[in-house]
Amino acid sequence: MTVWIAIGATAAGCYLLKLVGLLVPAGVLERPLVRRLSALLPVALLAALTAQQTFSANGALVLDARGAGVAAAALALVLRAPFLVVVGAAVAVTAVVRALSG
């Protein structure tokens, strides 16, 4: 029964959060600071999720093949490689490091 209470509380919380968002006056949403923050927020959240998934395992900090793949992708981005090359470099480096390490 406690699972259903948690599901109901989460659904109610999501609904209230959406309702509060709809009640924000338009003047507040048109401020330059709010516009800049709303444009940067998805990028920051995606970066945080990527870092958490890449550098953690069972709640501990881990540097393994995934870190090498991210470093290869970062290097490819610095060299202004196309997106598919960036992804391919990350995949290839991660596969090579995993093959060599175990």
MODELLER restraints for C-alpha pairs under 7 A, 6 or more apart:
rsr = mdl.restraints
at = mdl.atoms
rsr.add(forms.Gaussian(group=physical.xy_distance, feature=features.Distance(at['CA:29:A'], at['CA:35:A']), mean=6.88, stdev=0.5))
rsr.add(forms.Gaussian(group=physical.xy_distance, feature=features.Distance(at['CA:54:A'], at['CA:66:A']), mean=5.91, stdev=0.5))
rsr.add(forms.Gaussian(group=physical.xy_distance, feature=features.Distance(at['CA:54:A'], at['CA:67:A']), mean=6.57, stdev=0.5))
rsr.add(forms.Gaussian(group=physical.xy_distance, feature=features.Distance(at['CA:55:A'], at['CA:61:A']), mean=5.67, stdev=0.5))
rsr.add(forms.Gaussian(group=physical.xy_distance, feature=features.Distance(at['CA:55:A'], at['CA:62:A']), mean=5.12, stdev=0.5))
rsr.add(forms.Gaussian(group=physical.xy_distance, feature=features.Distance(at['CA:55:A'], at['CA:63:A']), mean=6.07, stdev=0.5))
rsr.add(forms.Gaussian(group=physical.xy_distance, feature=features.Distance(at['CA:55:A'], at['CA:67:A']), mean=6.84, stdev=0.5))
rsr.add(forms.Gaussian(group=physical.xy_distance, feature=features.Distance(at['CA:56:A'], at['CA:62:A']), mean=5.24, stdev=0.5))
rsr.add(forms.Gaussian(group=physical.xy_distance, feature=features.Distance(at['CA:65:A'], at['CA:94:A']), mean=5.02, stdev=0.5))
rsr.add(forms.Gaussian(group=physical.xy_distance, feature=features.Distance(at['CA:65:A'], at['CA:97:A']), mean=5.44, stdev=0.5))
rsr.add(forms.Gaussian(group=physical.xy_distance, feature=features.Distance(at['CA:65:A'], at['CA:98:A']), mean=5.79, stdev=0.5))
rsr.add(forms.Gaussian(group=physical.xy_distance, feature=features.Distance(at['CA:66:A'], at['CA:94:A']), mean=5.86, stdev=0.5))
rsr.add(forms.Gaussian(group=physical.xy_distance, feature=features.Distance(at['CA:68:A'], at['CA:93:A']), mean=6.61, stdev=0.5))
rsr.add(forms.Gaussian(group=physical.xy_distance, feature=features.Distance(at['CA:68:A'], at['CA:94:A']), mean=6.17, stdev=0.5))
rsr.add(forms.Gaussian(group=physical.xy_distance, feature=features.Distance(at['CA:69:A'], at['CA:90:A']), mean=4.18, stdev=0.5))
rsr.add(forms.Gaussian(group=physical.xy_distance, feature=features.Distance(at['CA:69:A'], at['CA:91:A']), mean=6.39, stdev=0.5))
rsr.add(forms.Gaussian(group=physical.xy_distance, feature=features.Distance(at['CA:69:A'], at['CA:93:A']), mean=5.34, stdev=0.5))
rsr.add(forms.Gaussian(group=physical.xy_distance, feature=features.Distance(at['CA:69:A'], at['CA:94:A']), mean=4.72, stdev=0.5))
rsr.add(forms.Gaussian(group=physical.xy_distance, feature=features.Distance(at['CA:70:A'], at['CA:90:A']), mean=6.10, stdev=0.5))
rsr.add(forms.Gaussian(group=physical.xy_distance, feature=features.Distance(at['CA:72:A'], at['CA:89:A']), mean=6.09, stdev=0.5))
rsr.add(forms.Gaussian(group=physical.xy_distance, feature=features.Distance(at['CA:72:A'], at['CA:90:A']), mean=5.42, stdev=0.5))
rsr.add(forms.Gaussian(group=physical.xy_distance, feature=features.Distance(at['CA:72:A'], at['CA:93:A']), mean=6.75, stdev=0.5))
rsr.add(forms.Gaussian(group=physical.xy_distance, feature=features.Distance(at['CA:73:A'], at['CA:86:A']), mean=5.04, stdev=0.5))
rsr.add(forms.Gaussian(group=physical.xy_distance, feature=features.Distance(at['CA:73:A'], at['CA:87:A']), mean=6.59, stdev=0.5))
rsr.add(forms.Gaussian(group=physical.xy_distance, feature=features.Distance(at['CA:73:A'], at['CA:89:A']), mean=6.11, stdev=0.5))
rsr.add(forms.Gaussian(group=physical.xy_distance, feature=features.Distance(at['CA:73:A'], at['CA:90:A']), mean=5.04, stdev=0.5))
rsr.add(forms.Gaussian(group=physical.xy_distance, feature=features.Distance(at['CA:76:A'], at['CA:86:A']), mean=5.40, stdev=0.5))
rsr.add(forms.Gaussian(group=physical.xy_distance, feature=features.Distance(at['CA:77:A'], at['CA:86:A']), mean=6.51, stdev=0.5))
